[in-house]
């Protein structure tokens, strides 16, 4: 009778007890039963597989619910409802460049504008750009740090009006006073301009919002705190917006309290031309005229101006604006 506890080695025909893991003669080791091995793997792994499937299912359900909620929240909105951030170009030195060079760049900047690229056959307005060939432009650094009277070269460095020329979206920029002519130059930083920290466009609201880090500017330039600020509105005028009105004014006062653009719509007049105030023998291309109606003072922070602009004279200040322009000082 065959002993069930005895195995015969398939290699050397040696008989050995099945409890031994290998043949004692040739050390042959029989393979593990595949079915048993699979059974072990299934028993060990299967619970983890089911757990992962459950987790993935829960995650998928969460994502589906999130997507449904997003669709519900935004189903009435279109891409045009959202604000877009407008990239700003740096200031540059415009001194001694030809009129054609400057106007060609200006044309390029308007045609590539995310807001004004729809203007057909744009050409710089000759009533705004009365500039002449190869003249100096006033430097932002020089006029702030030294002033016209103390500067050795008022045109050295980036030109302060390039902030407007290079960025048509800044419909009104800021020109700060020439404090360098009034006090010791060591009291000032190198800048006389408020370079915006951000500009946004909302097509739905038809509004440009421009933000200034005024607190930081005043920290660096404490002598500017009590001064009036002038607006350079040449961009607005060049793009066809000739009338403006400050609808809302928060923590803003006006130099001329009886006649300013927060009382009635105002016909703007700014342009660039050859002027002699820079005391260069040949003159400089600069902004003119400074208008009291556009001269303001920031009384506290945050401050805000919401400005309505029209291409043609409005019947009243309540007429819907052709475009809105918000200036936020933080």
ChimeraX attribute file (.defattr): number of C-alpha atoms within 10 A of each C-alpha:
attribute: neighborCount
match mode: 1-to-1
recipient: residues
	/A:1	3
	/A:2	5
	/A:3	7
	/A:4	8
	/A:5	9
	/A:6	13
	/A:7	16
	/A:8	13
	/A:9	19
	/A:10	11
	/A:11	11
	/A:12	12
	/A:13	12
	/A:14	13
	/A:15	14
	/A:16	17
	/A:17	15
	/A:18	13
	/A:19	9
	/A:20	11
	/A:21	12
	/A:22	15
	/A:23	22
	/A:24	14
	/A:25	13
	/A:26	12
	/A:27	12
	/A:28	14
	/A:29	12
	/A:30	11
	/A:31	6
	/A:32	8
	/A:33	9
	/A:34	9
	/A:35	9
	/A:36	10
	/A:37	11
	/A:38	11
	/A:39	12
	/A:40	12
	/A:41	11
	/A:42	12
	/A:43	11
	/A:44	11
	/A:45	11
	/A:46	12
	/A:47	11
	/A:48	11
	/A:49	12
	/A:50	11
	/A:51	11
	/A:52	12
	/A:53	12
	/A:54	12
	/A:55	12
	/A:56	12
	/A:57	12
	/A:58	12
	/A:59	12
	/A:60	12
	/A:61	12
	/A:62	12
	/A:63	12
	/A:64	12
	/A:65	12
	/A:66	12
	/A:67	12
	/A:68	11
	/A:69	12
	/A:70	11
	/A:71	12
	/A:72	10
	/A:73	10
	/A:74	10
	/A:75	9
	/A:76	8
	/A:77	10
	/A:78	9
	/A:79	10
	/A:80	12
	/A:81	13
	/A:82	14
	/A:83	17
	/A:84	15
	/A:85	15
	/A:86	18
	/A:87	13
	/A:88	17
	/A:89	13
	/A:90	11
	/A:91	19
	/A:92	16
	/A:93	19
	/A:94	26
	/A:95	20
	/A:96	15
	/A:97	15
	/A:98	15
	/A:99	16
	/A:100	12
	/A:101	12
	/A:102	17
	/A:103	17
	/A:104	13
	/A:105	13
	/A:106	21
	/A:107	18
	/A:108	14
	/A:109	19
	/A:110	23
	/A:111	19
	/A:112	13
	/A:113	17
	/A:114	16
	/A:115	17
	/A:116	15
	/A:117	14
	/A:118	12
	/A:119	12
	/A:120	8
	/A:121	8
	/A:122	16
	/A:123	16
	/A:124	15
	/A:125	16
	/A:126	11
	/A:127	15
	/A:128	19
	/A:129	21
	/A:130	15
	/A:131	23
	/A:132	18
	/A:133	15
	/A:134	16
	/A:135	21
	/A:136	25
	/A:137	28
	/A:138	28
	/A:139	27
	/A:140	27
	/A:141	24
	/A:142	27
	/A:143	29
	/A:144	25
	/A:145	24
	/A:146	26
	/A:147	26
	/A:148	23
	/A:149	14
	/A:150	16
	/A:151	20
	/A:152	11
	/A:153	18
	/A:154	25
	/A:155	26
	/A:156	19
	/A:157	18
	/A:158	20
	/A:159	22
	/A:160	29
	/A:161	26
	/A:162	21
	/A:163	23
	/A:164	22
	/A:165	23
	/A:166	22
	/A:167	21
	/A:168	25
	/A:169	28
	/A:170	24
	/A:171	23
	/A:172	22
	/A:173	24
	/A:174	21
	/A:175	20
	/A:176	19
	/A:177	18
	/A:178	18
	/A:179	21
	/A:180	23
	/A:181	17
	/A:182	12
	/A:183	14
	/A:184	13
	/A:185	19
	/A:186	10
	/A:187	14
	/A:188	20
	/A:189	15
	/A:190	16
	/A:191	19
	/A:192	26
	/A:193	19
	/A:194	17
	/A:195	19
	/A:196	19
	/A:197	11
	/A:198	15
	/A:199	20
	/A:200	18
	/A:201	22
	/A:202	17
	/A:203	16
	/A:204	12
	/A:205	13
	/A:206	14
	/A:207	20
	/A:208	25
	/A:209	21
	/A:210	24
	/A:211	18
	/A:212	18
	/A:213	16
	/A:214	21
	/A:215	16
	/A:216	11
	/A:217	18
	/A:218	13
	/A:219	11
	/A:220	15
	/A:221	17
	/A:222	14
	/A:223	13
	/A:224	18
	/A:225	17
	/A:226	11
	/A:227	13
	/A:228	17
	/A:229	21
	/A:230	21
	/A:231	19
	/A:232	28
	/A:233	23
	/A:234	30
	/A:235	24
	/A:236	25
	/A:237	25
	/A:238	21
	/A:239	20
	/A:240	14
	/A:241	22
	/A:242	21
	/A:243	23
	/A:244	30
	/A:245	23
	/A:246	22
	/A:247	18
	/A:248	13
	/A:249	14
	/A:250	16
	/A:251	14
	/A:252	17
	/A:253	15
	/A:254	19
	/A:255	17
	/A:256	14
	/A:257	13
	/A:258	10
	/A:259	14
	/A:260	20
	/A:261	23
	/A:262	23
	/A:263	14
	/A:264	15
	/A:265	24
	/A:266	21
	/A:267	18
	/A:268	20
	/A:269	17
	/A:270	23
	/A:271	22
	/A:272	21
	/A:273	19
	/A:274	21
	/A:275	17
	/A:276	13
	/A:277	12
	/A:278	23
	/A:279	13
	/A:280	15
	/A:281	7
	/A:282	13
	/A:283	17
	/A:284	26
	/A:285	27
	/A:286	24
	/A:287	24
	/A:288	16
	/A:289	13
	/A:290	14
	/A:291	16
	/A:292	18
	/A:293	21
	/A:294	23
	/A:295	20
	/A:296	19
	/A:297	16
	/A:298	20
	/A:299	13
	/A:300	14
	/A:301	14
	/A:302	15
	/A:303	17
	/A:304	20
	/A:305	20
	/A:306	20
	/A:307	23
	/A:308	24
	/A:309	27
	/A:310	23
	/A:311	17
	/A:312	13
	/A:313	15
	/A:314	16
	/A:315	8
	/A:316	9
	/A:317	20
	/A:318	11
	/A:319	10
	/A:320	12
	/A:321	19
	/A:322	14
	/A:323	17
	/A:324	23
	/A:325	24
	/A:326	22
	/A:327	21
	/A:328	20
	/A:329	21
	/A:330	14
